[in-house]
Amino acid sequence: MAPDADAGKSTKRADPFAPLTSELLPVGDDHEVYVESVGRADGIPAIYLHGGPGSGCQPDHRRLFDPERFHAILFDQRGAGRSRPKSRREDNTLPHLIADLETIREKFGFERWMVVGGSWGATLALAYAQAHPKRVSGIVLRATFLGTGEELEGAFLNALPRFYPGLYEDFLGVLTPEERAQPLDAYYRRILDSDPAIHDPAARAWGETERILSEHTPNRVRLDLASLGSSRGVPTTPFMEAHYFANNSFMQPDQLINEAGKLAGIPGIIVQGRYDLLCPPATSQALAAVWREAEMRIVEGAGHTLYDPGVRNAVMKAVADMASRITKQEP
């Protein structure tokens, strides 16, 4: 037995970010969510919430957490990533995701944990913290998204034509003249249509437009209209996004701002790209104005994505700084 134990220790040293555990966790409604833990079992509890909705966690997300300090949990939300059934939208709402977080927290026996999320992950982080404030030791957000239709209109119907007018023409070109009066609703209907001839081009156009808006210096700024009808490489995230956004993210209007008082006493750090066209600084500023314990950190020369220059490092520093604050507050 001794050689096997030594080999295990060697493997852990070789890759300190390798999962400690991984499993498909039943959460009810015939959904199973993929959950993995990293770091050290006696570390500071933390949970990472991916974006989308529908994108799933990536191995690099583990590296946001110092394995010598944290016991971090990463999971793919219902229907996303490695969770099953893949892409299933039934019994998939914001309250379901909040309940899943509580199931995961209880499974690991955490009394409280740090909640980290960006974009849609920030939406879920705020909604969870407002529902269960006593379970949250601190919050780190990147690119605040409050889940409102006004934010989506600001990105796709305001920022898009202002900064990428050609791309905006391409984006509208997928729709009929009648549909262009309410283009976002039309996109949601098309993406959620059961006919691949209708939903494939719309999902591909939505996904590529969103990607361009997310990057400060995208490698292309127009849609390849000729390839939109291809049956290959259709992204999955637009389907979950359309499901949530068509239903107002399953929240009341302005819910996260109106209920920000429930965050009182929870420390927060908001990392914000200066030139984020999807989730602009004004949104983070509005949140910080009503959540007094939140500190806003601007990353100059960066847009929305975690991988714009400086953003990833800023998130890692915010996570480390929040860990220090939590440790100091503990008796």
C-alpha positions as CSV (number, residue, x, y, z in Angstrom):
1,M,0.0,0.0,0.0
2,A,2.9,2.4,0.7
3,P,4.0,2.7,-3.0
4,D,0.4,3.6,-4.1
5,A,0.1,6.3,-1.4
6,D,3.4,7.8,-2.5
7,A,2.4,7.7,-6.1
8,G,-0.8,9.6,-5.2
9,K,1.1,12.3,-3.5
10,S,3.4,12.6,-6.4
11,T,0.5,13.0,-8.8
12,K,-1.1,15.7,-6.7
13,R,2.2,17.7,-6.6
14,A,2.6,17.3,-10.3
15,D,-0.9,18.9,-10.9
16,P,-2.2,20.8,-7.9
17,F,-5.3,21.8,-9.9
18,A,-6.4,18.2,-10.5
19,P,-9.9,17.5,-9.1
20,L,-10.0,16.0,-5.6
21,T,-13.5,14.7,-6.5
22,S,-15.8,14.6,-9.5
23,E,-19.3,13.2,-10.0
24,L,-22.7,13.6,-11.5
25,L,-24.9,14.7,-8.7
26,P,-28.7,14.1,-8.9
27,V,-30.6,17.3,-8.1
28,G,-34.1,16.2,-8.9
29,D,-36.4,16.6,-12.0
30,D,-34.2,14.0,-13.8
31,H,-31.3,16.4,-13.9
32,E,-27.7,15.5,-12.8
33,V,-25.2,18.2,-12.5
34,Y,-21.4,17.7,-12.9
35,V,-19.6,18.7,-9.8
36,E,-15.9,18.7,-9.1
37,S,-13.8,20.0,-6.2
38,V,-10.2,21.2,-6.2
39,G,-7.6,22.5,-3.8
40,R,-7.4,21.1,-0.2
41,A,-10.2,19.6,1.8
42,D,-9.7,21.9,4.7
43,G,-9.3,25.0,2.6
44,I,-11.5,28.1,2.4
45,P,-14.9,27.0,0.8
46,A,-15.7,28.6,-2.5
47,I,-17.9,28.0,-5.5
48,Y,-17.4,29.1,-9.1
49,L,-20.4,29.9,-11.3
50,H,-19.9,29.9,-15.1
51,G,-21.5,32.1,-17.6
52,G,-24.0,31.8,-20.4
53,P,-26.3,30.6,-19.2
54,G,-25.3,27.3,-20.7
55,S,-21.6,27.5,-21.3
56,G,-20.2,25.2,-18.6
57,C,-16.9,25.2,-16.6
58,Q,-13.5,24.9,-18.1
59,P,-10.3,23.4,-16.5
60,D,-8.7,26.8,-16.5
61,H,-11.3,28.0,-14.1
62,R,-9.8,25.9,-11.4
63,R,-6.7,28.1,-11.6
64,L,-8.6,31.1,-10.3
65,F,-8.3,29.5,-6.8
66,D,-4.9,29.0,-5.0
67,P,-5.0,25.2,-4.3
68,E,-3.1,25.8,-1.0
69,R,-5.8,28.1,0.3
70,F,-9.1,27.0,-1.1
71,H,-11.5,24.1,-1.3
72,A,-13.2,25.2,-4.4
73,I,-16.2,23.7,-6.1
74,L,-16.9,24.0,-9.8
75,F,-20.1,22.7,-11.5
76,D,-21.9,22.8,-14.8
77,Q,-25.4,24.2,-14.4
78,R,-28.4,22.2,-15.5
79,G,-28.2,21.2,-19.1
80,A,-24.7,22.8,-19.5
81,G,-21.3,21.2,-20.1
82,R,-21.0,17.7,-18.7
83,S,-24.4,17.8,-16.8
84,R,-27.1,15.6,-18.0
85,P,-29.4,15.6,-19.9
86,K,-27.4,17.9,-22.0
87,S,-29.1,21.1,-23.2
88,R,-32.3,20.1,-21.4
89,R,-34.4,23.2,-20.7
90,E,-37.3,21.6,-18.9
91,D,-37.2,22.2,-15.1
92,N,-34.3,24.6,-15.8
93,T,-34.9,28.1,-14.2
94,L,-33.1,30.4,-11.9
95,P,-34.8,29.1,-8.8
96,H,-33.8,25.6,-9.8
97,L,-30.1,26.7,-10.1
98,I,-30.3,28.4,-6.7
99,A,-31.7,25.2,-5.2
100,D,-28.9,23.2,-6.9
101,L,-26.3,25.4,-5.2
102,E,-27.8,24.6,-1.8
103,T,-27.8,20.9,-2.6
104,I,-24.1,21.1,-3.5
105,R,-23.2,23.2,-0.4
106,E,-24.9,20.8,1.9
107,K,-23.2,17.8,0.2
108,F,-19.8,19.3,1.0
109,G,-20.8,20.3,4.5
110,F,-20.0,24.0,4.1
111,E,-21.6,26.4,6.5
112,R,-20.7,29.3,4.3
113,W,-18.7,29.8,1.1
114,M,-17.3,32.4,-1.1
115,V,-19.3,32.8,-4.4
116,V,-17.4,33.7,-7.6
117,G,-19.0,34.3,-10.9
118,G,-18.8,36.4,-14.1
119,S,-21.5,37.6,-16.5
120,W,-24.4,35.2,-16.1
121,G,-22.4,33.7,-13.3
122,A,-22.6,37.1,-11.6
123,T,-26.4,37.0,-12.1
124,L,-26.6,33.7,-10.4
125,A,-24.2,34.7,-7.7
126,L,-26.3,37.7,-6.7
127,A,-29.6,35.8,-6.9
128,Y,-28.2,33.1,-4.7
129,A,-26.7,35.5,-2.2
130,Q,-30.0,37.4,-1.9
131,A,-31.8,34.1,-1.4
132,H,-29.3,32.7,1.1
133,P,-27.3,35.6,2.5
134,K,-26.2,33.7,5.7
135,R,-24.6,31.1,3.5
136,V,-22.3,33.5,1.7
137,S,-18.9,34.7,3.2
138,G,-18.0,36.9,0.3
139,I,-18.7,37.6,-3.4
140,V,-16.3,38.2,-6.3
141,L,-18.0,39.2,-9.6
142,R,-16.7,39.8,-13.0
143,A,-18.7,41.8,-15.6
144,T,-22.0,42.4,-13.7
145,F,-25.1,41.2,-15.5
146,L,-28.4,41.8,-13.7
147,G,-30.4,39.6,-16.1
148,T,-32.6,42.3,-17.5
149,G,-34.0,42.9,-20.9
150,E,-32.7,46.5,-20.8
151,E,-29.2,45.2,-20.6
152,L,-29.6,42.9,-23.6
153,E,-31.1,45.7,-25.6
154,G,-28.3,47.9,-24.6
155,A,-25.7,45.4,-25.9
156,F,-27.4,44.1,-29.1
157,L,-29.5,47.1,-30.1
158,N,-27.4,50.0,-28.9
159,A,-23.7,49.1,-28.5
160,L,-23.8,46.7,-31.5
161,P,-24.9,49.3,-34.2
162,R,-22.8,52.0,-32.6
163,F,-19.5,50.1,-32.6
164,Y,-20.1,47.5,-35.3
165,P,-22.6,48.8,-37.8
166,G,-21.7,46.2,-40.4
167,L,-22.2,43.4,-37.9
168,Y,-25.5,44.9,-36.9
169,E,-26.7,44.7,-40.5
170,D,-25.6,41.1,-40.6
171,F,-27.3,40.4,-37.3
172,L,-30.6,41.9,-38.6
173,G,-30.2,40.2,-42.0
174,V,-31.1,36.8,-40.5
175,L,-34.5,38.2,-39.7
176,T,-37.5,39.1,-41.9
177,P,-38.3,42.9,-42.2
178,E,-41.3,42.4,-39.9
179,E,-39.2,40.6,-37.3
180,R,-36.7,43.5,-37.2
181,A,-39.1,45.6,-35.3
182,Q,-38.4,43.4,-32.2
183,P,-35.2,41.7,-33.1
184,L,-34.3,40.1,-29.8
185,D,-37.7,38.5,-29.3
186,A,-37.5,37.3,-32.9
187,Y,-34.1,35.7,-32.2
188,Y,-35.4,34.0,-29.1
189,R,-38.3,32.5,-31.1
190,R,-36.1,31.4,-33.9
191,I,-33.5,29.8,-31.6
192,L,-36.2,28.0,-29.6
193,D,-38.0,26.8,-32.8
194,S,-37.9,23.0,-33.2
195,D,-37.0,23.2,-36.9
196,P,-33.2,23.0,-37.4
197,A,-33.6,25.0,-40.6
198,I,-34.8,27.9,-38.4
199,H,-32.9,27.5,-35.2
200,D,-29.4,26.6,-36.6
201,P,-28.8,29.9,-38.5
202,A,-30.2,32.0,-35.7
203,A,-28.1,30.2,-33.0
204,R,-25.0,30.5,-35.0
205,A,-25.6,34.3,-35.7
206,W,-26.4,35.0,-32.1
207,G,-23.4,33.1,-30.8
208,E,-20.9,34.7,-33.1
209,T,-22.3,38.2,-32.6
210,E,-22.1,37.8,-28.8
211,R,-18.5,36.5,-29.1
212,I,-17.5,39.6,-31.1
213,L,-19.1,41.9,-28.6
214,S,-17.4,40.1,-25.7
215,E,-13.8,40.7,-27.0
216,H,-12.0,44.0,-26.9
217,T,-10.1,43.2,-30.1
218,P,-12.0,40.4,-31.9
219,N,-10.3,38.7,-34.9
220,R,-13.4,39.3,-37.1
221,V,-16.2,41.8,-37.0
222,R,-18.7,40.4,-39.6
223,L,-20.8,37.3,-39.8
224,D,-20.1,34.7,-42.4
225,L,-23.7,34.7,-43.8
226,A,-23.0,31.9,-46.3
227,S,-22.1,29.5,-43.4
228,L,-25.0,30.3,-41.1
229,G,-27.1,27.5,-42.6
230,S,-24.5,24.8,-42.1
231,S,-25.5,21.9,-39.9
232,R,-22.0,21.6,-38.4
233,G,-20.7,23.4,-35.3
234,V,-23.9,24.8,-34.0
235,P,-23.2,26.4,-30.6
236,T,-25.3,25.1,-27.6
237,T,-25.2,28.2,-25.4
238,P,-27.6,30.3,-27.5
239,F,-30.4,27.8,-26.9
240,M,-30.1,28.1,-23.1
241,E,-29.7,31.9,-23.3
242,A,-32.8,32.2,-25.4
243,H,-34.7,30.0,-22.9
244,Y,-33.7,32.2,-20.0
245,F,-33.8,35.6,-21.7
246,A,-37.2,35.0,-23.2
247,N,-38.4,34.4,-19.7
248,N,-36.7,37.5,-18.2
249,S,-34.2,35.2,-16.5
250,F,-37.0,34.0,-14.4
251,M,-36.9,37.1,-12.2
252,Q,-39.1,40.0,-11.4
253,P,-38.2,43.3,-13.1
254,D,-35.0,44.8,-11.6
255,Q,-35.1,42.1,-9.0
256,L,-31.4,42.1,-8.2
257,I,-31.1,45.8,-7.7
258,N,-34.4,46.1,-5.8
259,E,-33.3,43.3,-3.4
260,A,-29.7,44.4,-3.1
261,G,-30.3,45.3,0.6
262,K,-30.2,41.6,1.3
263,L,-26.5,41.7,0.5
264,A,-25.8,44.0,3.5
265,G,-22.9,42.7,5.5
266,I,-21.5,40.6,2.7
267,P,-18.1,41.9,1.3
268,G,-17.8,42.0,-2.4
269,I,-15.3,42.8,-5.2
270,I,-16.5,43.6,-8.7
271,V,-13.9,43.3,-11.5
272,Q,-15.1,45.3,-14.5
273,G,-13.5,45.7,-18.0
274,R,-13.5,49.4,-19.0
275,Y,-14.7,48.6,-22.6
276,D,-17.2,45.8,-21.9
277,L,-19.9,46.2,-24.5
278,L,-22.1,43.4,-23.1
279,C,-21.9,44.3,-19.4
280,P,-20.8,47.9,-19.3
281,P,-19.3,49.6,-16.2
282,A,-22.5,51.5,-15.6
283,T,-24.2,48.3,-14.5
284,S,-21.4,47.5,-12.0
285,Q,-21.5,51.1,-10.8
286,A,-25.3,50.9,-10.2
287,L,-24.9,47.7,-8.2
288,A,-22.1,49.2,-6.1
289,A,-24.2,52.2,-5.4
290,V,-26.8,50.1,-3.5
291,W,-24.4,47.4,-2.2
292,R,-22.1,49.5,0.0
293,E,-19.8,46.6,0.9
294,A,-18.8,46.2,-2.7
295,E,-15.5,47.4,-4.1
296,M,-15.3,48.1,-7.9
297,R,-12.0,47.4,-9.7
298,I,-11.7,48.6,-13.3
299,V,-9.5,46.8,-15.8
300,E,-8.3,49.3,-18.3
301,G,-8.0,48.3,-22.0
302,A,-10.3,45.2,-21.5
303,G,-13.7,44.2,-22.6
304,H,-16.0,41.4,-21.4
305,T,-14.2,38.1,-21.6
306,L,-12.2,36.6,-18.8
307,Y,-9.3,36.3,-21.3
308,D,-9.0,40.0,-22.3
309,P,-5.7,41.4,-21.1
310,G,-5.5,41.9,-17.4
311,V,-9.0,40.5,-16.5
312,R,-8.0,37.0,-15.5
313,N,-5.2,38.3,-13.2
314,A,-7.6,40.8,-11.7
315,V,-10.1,38.1,-10.9
316,M,-7.4,35.9,-9.4
317,K,-6.2,38.8,-7.2
318,A,-9.8,39.6,-6.2
319,V,-10.4,36.0,-5.1
320,A,-7.2,36.0,-3.1
321,D,-8.0,39.4,-1.5
322,M,-11.5,38.2,-0.6
323,A,-10.0,35.1,1.0
324,S,-7.8,37.3,3.2
325,R,-10.8,39.4,4.2
326,I,-12.8,36.3,5.1
327,T,-10.0,34.8,7.1
328,K,-9.6,38.1,9.1
329,Q,-13.3,38.2,9.9
330,E,-13.4,34.6,11.2
331,P,-13.2,34.3,15.0
